[in-house]
Amino acid sequence: MANVNPNPRTTVSQTRVILSYMREGRAITPSEARRLCGSDRLGARIMDIEKIIGYKPLRKMVEVAGMDALGNPVKKRVLSYWLRDEDVV
């Protein structure tokens, strides 16, 4: 699927921020991507990193604390992404 973002500069900027974060040896989740650079599409940015830069980030499901629609605390399962050691600067 092609990136249909009407503002490709935002996409490039978000991808750079996410890649820089992961190059520091950190894992990133969707909520961290939203906080860091306003990205609501972490999966799409990871796909950009794979296709454009050639890195294949590792991924696993993790549980994070969240809230349901009524404000009750719940645990959510989300994907967490990180780079292999050889890709970390």
TILUMLUM-706396 format. One record per atom (N, C-alpha, C, O): residue in one letter; atom name; x, y, z. Coordinates in pm, whole numbers, plus 50000, padded with zeros to 5 digits. Example, Ala and Ser with C-alpha at 12.3 -4.5 7.8 and 13.67 -1.06 7.14 Angstrom:
! residues 2
SEKE   type   atom       u       v       w
SEKE      A      N   51319   49431   50780
SEKE      A     CA   51230   49550   50780
SEKE      A      C   51320   49670   50780
SEKE      A      O   51424   49668   50846
SEKE      S      N   51285   49775   50708
SEKE      S     CA   51367   49894   50714
SEKE      S      C   51290   50003   50787
SEKE      S      O   51341   50114   50804
! end
This chain:
! residues 89
SEKE   type   atom       u       v       w
SEKE      M      N   50084   49883   50000
SEKE      M     CA   50000   50000   50000
SEKE      M      C   50089   50124   50000
SEKE      M      O   50184   50133   50078
SEKE      A      N   50060   50217   49914
SEKE      A     CA   50137   50339   49902
SEKE      A      C   50101   50436   50014
SEKE      A      O   49990   50434   50067
SEKE      N      N   50198   50520   50048
SEKE      N     CA   50173   50623   50148
SEKE      N      C   50091   50733   50083
SEKE      N      O   50137   50798   49989
SEKE      V      N   49971   50755   50132
SEKE      V     CA   49882   50855   50074
SEKE      V      C   49873   50979   50162
SEKE      V      O   49776   51054   50156
SEKE      N      N   49974   51000   50245
SEKE      N     CA   49976   51117   50332
SEKE      N      C   49981   51242   50245
SEKE      N      O   50071   51255   50162
SEKE      P      N   49887   51336   50262
SEKE      P     CA   49889   51457   50180
SEKE      P      C   50008   51548   50212
SEKE      P      O   50036   51641   50136
SEKE      N      N   50077   51523   50321
SEKE      N     CA   50192   51604   50357
SEKE      N      C   50315   51513   50373
SEKE      N      O   50347   51471   50484
SEKE      P      N   50384   51482   50262
SEKE      P     CA   50497   51389   50270
SEKE      P      C   50611   51439   50357
SEKE      P      O   50689   51359   50408
SEKE      R      N   50624   51572   50377
SEKE      R     CA   50730   51623   50464
SEKE      R      C   50710   51576   50607
SEKE      R      O   50806   51544   50677
SEKE      T      N   50585   51573   50651
SEKE      T     CA   50553   51526   50786
SEKE      T      C   50592   51379   50799
SEKE      T      O   50650   51339   50901
SEKE      T      N   50561   51300   50699
SEKE      T     CA   50595   51158   50701
SEKE      T      C   50746   51138   50713
SEKE      T      O   50791   51057   50794
SEKE      V      N   50823   51210   50634
SEKE      V     CA   50969   51199   50637
SEKE      V      C   51021   51243   50773
SEKE      V      O   51109   51177   50829
SEKE      S      N   50970   51352   50825
SEKE      S     CA   51013   51402   50955
SEKE      S      C   50982   51302   51066
SEKE      S      O   51067   51276   51152
SEKE      Q      N   50862   51246   51065
SEKE      Q     CA   50824   51148   51166
SEKE      Q      C   50912   51024   51157
SEKE      Q      O   50955   50970   51259
SEKE      T      N   50939   50979   51035
SEKE      T     CA   51023   50861   51015
SEKE      T      C   51163   50886   51071
SEKE      T      O   51220   50798   51135
SEKE      R      N   51217   51003   51047
SEKE      R     CA   51351   51036   51099
SEKE      R      C   51354   51036   51251
SEKE      R      O   51447   50984   51311
SEKE      V      N   51253   51095   51313
SEKE      V     CA   51247   51101   51459
SEKE      V      C   51237   50960   51517
SEKE      V      O   51306   50927   51614
SEKE      I      N   51151   50877   51459
SEKE      I     CA   51132   50740   51507
SEKE      I      C   51260   50660   51488
SEKE      I      O   51301   50587   51579
SEKE      L      N   51324   50672   51373
SEKE      L     CA   51448   50599   51348
SEKE      L      C   51558   50644   51444
SEKE      L      O   51631   50561   51498
SEKE      S      N   51570   50773   51466
SEKE      S     CA   51670   50825   51559
SEKE      S      C   51647   50769   51700
SEKE      S      O   51742   50729   51768
SEKE      Y      N   51522   50766   51743
SEKE      Y     CA   51486   50713   51874
SEKE      Y      C   51528   50566   51887
SEKE      Y      O   51585   50526   51988
SEKE      M      N   51500   50488   51784
SEKE      M     CA   51535   50346   51787
SEKE      M      C   51686   50325   51775
SEKE      M      O   51739   50228   51831
SEKE      R      N   51756   50412   51704
SEKE      R     CA   51902   50400   51692
SEKE      R      C   51972   50423   51826
SEKE      R      O   52087   50384   51843
SEKE      E      N   51903   50486   51919
SEKE      E     CA   51958   50505   52054
SEKE      E      C   51942   50380   52139
SEKE      E      O   51975   50380   52257
SEKE      G      N   51892   50273   52078
SEKE      G     CA   51875   50147   52149
SEKE      G      C   51743   50133   52221
SEKE      G      O   51729   50047   52307
SEKE      R      N   51647   50217   52188
SEKE      R     CA   51518   50216   52255
SEKE      R      C   51412   50145   52171
SEKE      R      O   51418   50146   52048
SEKE      A      N   51317   50083   52238
SEKE      A     CA   51200   50027   52172
SEKE      A      C   51093   50136   52168
SEKE      A      O   51091   50225   52253
SEKE      I      N   51005   50128   52069
SEKE      I     CA   50900   50230   52057
SEKE      I      C   50764   50164   52037
SEKE      I      O   50751   50064   51966
SEKE      T      N   50664   50221   52102
SEKE      T     CA   50525   50176   52090
SEKE      T      C   50445   50289   52024
SEKE      T      O   50495   50401   52015
SEKE      P      N   50323   50262   51979
SEKE      P     CA   50243   50367   51917
SEKE      P      C   50223   50490   52006
SEKE      P      O   50226   50603   51956
SEKE      S      N   50203   50471   52135
SEKE      S     CA   50182   50588   52222
SEKE      S      C   50310   50672   52233
SEKE      S      O   50303   50794   52242
SEKE      E      N   50426   50607   52233
SEKE      E     CA   50552   50681   52237
SEKE      E      C   50573   50757   52106
SEKE      E      O   50622   50870   52108
SEKE      A      N   50537   50696   51994
SEKE      A     CA   50549   50764   51864
SEKE      A      C   50458   50887   51859
SEKE      A      O   50497   50991   51806
SEKE      R      N   50339   50874   51913
SEKE      R     CA   50245   50987   51917
SEKE      R      C   50302   51100   52002
SEKE      R      O   50295   51217   51963
SEKE      R      N   50359   51065   52117
SEKE      R     CA   50417   51166   52207
SEKE      R      C   50541   51230   52146
SEKE      R      O   50560   51351   52155
SEKE      L      N   50625   51149   52083
SEKE      L     CA   50752   51198   52027
SEKE      L      C   50734   51290   51908
SEKE      L      O   50794   51398   51902
SEKE      C      N   50651   51248   51812
SEKE      C     CA   50647   51323   51686
SEKE      C      C   50506   51339   51629
SEKE      C      O   50490   51384   51515
SEKE      G      N   50405   51302   51706
SEKE      G     CA   50269   51319   51659
SEKE      G      C   50223   51213   51560
SEKE      G      O   50120   51231   51495
SEKE      S      N   50296   51104   51547
SEKE      S     CA   50259   50999   51452
SEKE      S      C   50152   50907   51509
SEKE      S      O   50170   50847   51615
SEKE      D      N   50040   50898   51438
SEKE      D     CA   49935   50805   51475
SEKE      D      C   49944   50677   51391
SEKE      D      O   49858   50590   51402
SEKE      R      N   50048   50667   51307
SEKE      R     CA   50062   50553   51218
SEKE      R      C   50203   50494   51229
SEKE      R      O   50278   50492   51132
SEKE      L      N   50237   50446   51348
SEKE      L     CA   50371   50390   51370
SEKE      L      C   50399   50274   51274
SEKE      L      O   50509   50264   51221
SEKE      G      N   50302   50188   51252
SEKE      G     CA   50322   50076   51161
SEKE      G      C   50363   50122   51021
SEKE      G      O   50449   50060   50958
SEKE      A      N   50301   50230   50973
SEKE      A     CA   50336   50284   50841
SEKE      A      C   50477   50343   50842
SEKE      A      O   50551   50328   50744
SEKE      R      N   50515   50409   50951
SEKE      R     CA   50652   50465   50958
SEKE      R      C   50756   50352   50964
SEKE      R      O   50864   50365   50907
SEKE      I      N   50723   50243   51034
SEKE      I     CA   50813   50128   51039
SEKE      I      C   50828   50070   50899
SEKE      I      O   50938   50030   50860
SEKE      M      N   50718   50065   50825
SEKE      M     CA   50724   50015   50687
SEKE      M      C   50813   50106   50601
SEKE      M      O   50887   50057   50516
SEKE      D      N   50807   50236   50623
SEKE      D     CA   50895   50329   50551
SEKE      D      C   51041   50299   50584
SEKE      D      O   51126   50299   50495
SEKE      I      N   51070   50274   50711
SEKE      I     CA   51207   50243   50754
SEKE      I      C   51255   50115   50684
SEKE      I      O   51370   50107   50642
SEKE      E      N   51166   50017   50673
SEKE      E     CA   51203   49891   50608
SEKE      E      C   51228   49911   50459
SEKE      E      O   51327   49862   50406
SEKE      K      N   51138   49982   50392
SEKE      K     CA   51147   49996   50246
SEKE      K      C   51252   50097   50201
SEKE      K      O   51325   50072   50105
SEKE      I      N   51261   50209   50269
SEKE      I     CA   51349   50317   50223
SEKE      I      C   51490   50300   50277
SEKE      I      O   51587   50316   50202
SEKE      I      N   51504   50267   50405
SEKE      I     CA   51635   50261   50468
SEKE      I      C   51693   50120   50466
SEKE      I      O   51814   50103   50468
SEKE      G      N   51606   50021   50464
SEKE      G     CA   51653   49883   50456
SEKE      G      C   51668   49812   50589
SEKE      G      O   51710   49696   50592
SEKE      Y      N   51634   49879   50699
SEKE      Y     CA   51638   49814   50830
SEKE      Y      C   51512   49729   50845
SEKE      Y      O   51407   49763   50791
SEKE      K      N   51522   49621   50918
SEKE      K     CA   51407   49536   50948
SEKE      K      C   51391   49534   51100
SEKE      K      O   51443   49443   51166
SEKE      P      N   51320   49632   51157
SEKE      P     CA   51304   49635   51302
SEKE      P      C   51240   49508   51355
SEKE      P      O   51153   49449   51292
SEKE      L      N   51286   49467   51472
SEKE      L     CA   51226   49353   51542
SEKE      L      C   51098   49403   51607
SEKE      L      O   51082   49523   51629
SEKE      R      N   51007   49311   51637
SEKE      R     CA   50879   49352   51696
SEKE      R      C   50824   49243   51786
SEKE      R      O   50849   49124   51765
SEKE      K      N   50750   49286   51886
SEKE      K     CA   50678   49190   51971
SEKE      K      C   50560   49261   52034
SEKE      K      O   50557   49384   52047
SEKE      M      N   50461   49181   52073
SEKE      M     CA   50343   49234   52141
SEKE      M      C   50379   49256   52288
SEKE      M      O   50440   49170   52352
SEKE      V      N   50341   49373   52341
SEKE      V     CA   50363   49404   52482
SEKE      V      C   50232   49456   52540
SEKE      V      O   50145   49505   52467
SEKE      E      N   50218   49446   52671
SEKE      E     CA   50101   49502   52738
SEKE      E      C   50136   49639   52794
SEKE      E      O   50241   49658   52855
SEKE      V      N   50046   49733   52772
SEKE      V     CA   50064   49868   52826
SEKE      V      C   49937   49909   52898
SEKE      V      O   49829   49859   52868
SEKE      A      N   49951   49998   52993
SEKE      A     CA   49836   50048   53066
SEKE      A      C   49761   50147   52978
SEKE      A      O   49822   50225   52904
SEKE      G      N   49630   50145   52985
SEKE      G     CA   49547   50236   52908
SEKE      G      C   49415   50259   52978
SEKE      G      O   49395   50216   53091
SEKE      M      N   49325   50326   52909
SEKE      M     CA   49192   50353   52961
SEKE      M      C   49090   50310   52857
SEKE      M      O   49112   50323   52737
SEKE      D      N   48976   50259   52906
SEKE      D     CA   48868   50228   52814
SEKE      D      C   48785   50354   52790
SEKE      D      O   48819   50461   52841
SEKE      A      N   48677   50341   52714
SEKE      A     CA   48595   50457   52679
SEKE      A      C   48531   50525   52800
SEKE      A      O   48494   50642   52793
SEKE      L      N   48518   50452   52910
SEKE      L     CA   48457   50509   53031
SEKE      L      C   48560   50561   53130
SEKE      L      O   48525   50608   53238
SEKE      G      N   48688   50554   53092
SEKE      G     CA   48793   50602   53181
SEKE      G      C   48843   50500   53280
SEKE      G      O   48917   50535   53372
SEKE      N      N   48804   50375   53264
SEKE      N     CA   48850   50269   53353
SEKE      N      C   48987   50217   53307
SEKE      N      O   49011   50203   53187
SEKE      P      N   49075   50190   53401
SEKE      P     CA   49207   50140   53361
SEKE      P      C   49197   50000   53301
SEKE      P      O   49126   49913   53352
SEKE      V      N   49268   49981   53192
SEKE      V     CA   49273   49851   53124
SEKE      V      C   49415   49826   53074
SEKE      V      O   49495   49919   53066
SEKE      K      N   49445   49702   53043
SEKE      K     CA   49572   49670   52980
SEKE      K      C   49545   49647   52832
SEKE      K      O   49452   49576   52795
SEKE      K      N   49628   49710   52748
SEKE      K     CA   49616   49695   52603
SEKE      K      C   49739   49624   52550
SEKE      K      O   49848   49636   52606
SEKE      R      N   49721   49551   52442
SEKE      R     CA   49834   49485   52376
SEKE      R      C   49867   49564   52250
SEKE      R      O   49780   49586   52165
SEKE      V      N   49992   49605   52239
SEKE      V     CA   50038   49681   52122
SEKE      V      C   50171   49624   52075
SEKE      V      O   50239   49553   52149
SEKE      L      N   50207   49656   51951
SEKE      L     CA   50337   49615   51901
SEKE      L      C   50444   49714   51947
SEKE      L      O   50423   49835   51946
SEKE      S      N   50556   49660   51987
SEKE      S     CA   50674   49737   52022
SEKE      S      C   50781   49704   51919
SEKE      S      O   50800   49587   51885
SEKE      Y      N   50852   49806   51869
SEKE      Y     CA   50954   49787   51766
SEKE      Y      C   51089   49832   51819
SEKE      Y      O   51098   49927   51897
SEKE      W      N   51195   49764   51777
SEKE      W     CA   51331   49805   51810
SEKE      W      C   51425   49754   51702
SEKE      W      O   51390   49665   51624
SEKE      L      N   51545   49811   51699
SEKE      L     CA   51645   49771   51599
SEKE      L      C   51737   49662   51651
SEKE      L      O   51758   49649   51772
SEKE      R      N   51790   49587   51560
SEKE      R     CA   51893   49488   51595
SEKE      R      C   52017   49563   51643
SEKE      R      O   52038   49679   51607
SEKE      D      N   52097   49497   51724
SEKE      D     CA   52219   49560   51779
SEKE      D      C   52308   49619   51670
SEKE      D      O   52365   49727   51688
SEKE      E      N   52320   49549   51556
SEKE      E     CA   52410   49599   51451
SEKE      E      C   52357   49724   51381
SEKE      E      O   52432   49793   51313
SEKE      D      N   52227   49754   51398
SEKE      D     CA   52169   49874   51339
SEKE      D      C   52173   49994   51433
SEKE      D      O   52148   50107   51391
SEKE      V      N   52203   49970   51560
SEKE      V     CA   52205   50076   51659
SEKE      V      C   52341   50146   51654
SEKE      V      O   52446   50081   51654
SEKE      V      N   52336   50280   51648
SEKE      V     CA   52460   50359   51640
SEKE      V      C   52507   50391   51780
SEKE      V      O   52609   50457   51797
! end
